[in-house]
Amino acid sequence: MATPLIASKLYLPQYRPELVPRSRLIEQLNAGASGRLTLIPEPAGFGKTTLVSAWAKQVERPISWLSLDEEVLGPHEPRLVYAITTGPPAL
């Protein structure tokens, strides 16, 4: 059975400037930005979404967003394929 595509999982959440800046982590994302893909595999509640939305607000490069949940992902998971294939042309 095909996995339904949930559009909200493909959009970067809105940046919230009132939150604590994460300068060191932003620097680490900048350092890794030369690669084609950046993964941030941390448990729920660790601030991944907040960090990436703050970082995305200040970088001048295209960004694709895919929010994954607890389901087990295979190499042909439809949302992952869709996010990569509809993302920036350089991806």
N, C-alpha and C positions, 0 to 999 in steps of 0.2 A: 504494500500500500504506500502511495506517495506521501511524503511529508508536506503539509500545507505551508505555503510561504506566508509568513507574518511580516508585513511591511515595517512595523515598528522595530524589528530586529535589524533593519538595514540603515537606520538613520542615527547619526551621532547625537547623543543627548545634548541639550542646551548647556552652554557654559554658565557657571554660577560664580561671578567674581567675588562674592562675599566670603567664599571659603578660603581656608588657609592655603597659601602658596606652597607648592612642593618643588622648590627650585632644584634640589639635587636630583630628584627623579625626572624632572623635565630635562635636565642636562643629560641624563642617561638615555632618554628617548631621543634627544637630538644626536647623540653619539651613534646610536643604532639606526638612525634614519637613512643611512646610505644603503641599507639592505632593501630588498624588495618586499619583505614581510616582517612585521613585528608582532609577536605574540606576548601577551601578559597573562600567564596562567596562575592566577591566585584565587583563593576561595572567595565566596560572596562576602561583601562587606569590607573588603580591604581597600576600597577607593580607586579601583581600576577605571571605572567610568568617569569619575571626577578628574582623575589625572589625565586621561587621554583627551577629554573634552577641553581641558585647560591648555594642553599641549597643542591640540589641533587649532585652537584659536590664534596661536602665535606663529605657526609654521607657514611657510609659503610653498606648500606642495599639496597635491591632491591626496585625499584620504578616503578609503573605503571603510565602512564600519559594518561589522557583523557581531551581534550579541548572541553568544551561544548559551544554551541552558544545559541542564544535567544529562540530557539524553546522550547516548553513545553515538559518536560521529564516525562514519565510515569515510573512505577516500572520495566517494561520490555524493556526499551529503548535499542535497539540492540547494540549500541556502548558501553554503560555502561556495559552491560552484557559481551561483548567481551573483554573489557579492564580488567575486574575483573577476568574472567575465563582464560585468557591467560597471566595474570600477574605473579608475584612471587608465588611459590607454597605455601608459608606461608599465603598468602592472602586468 
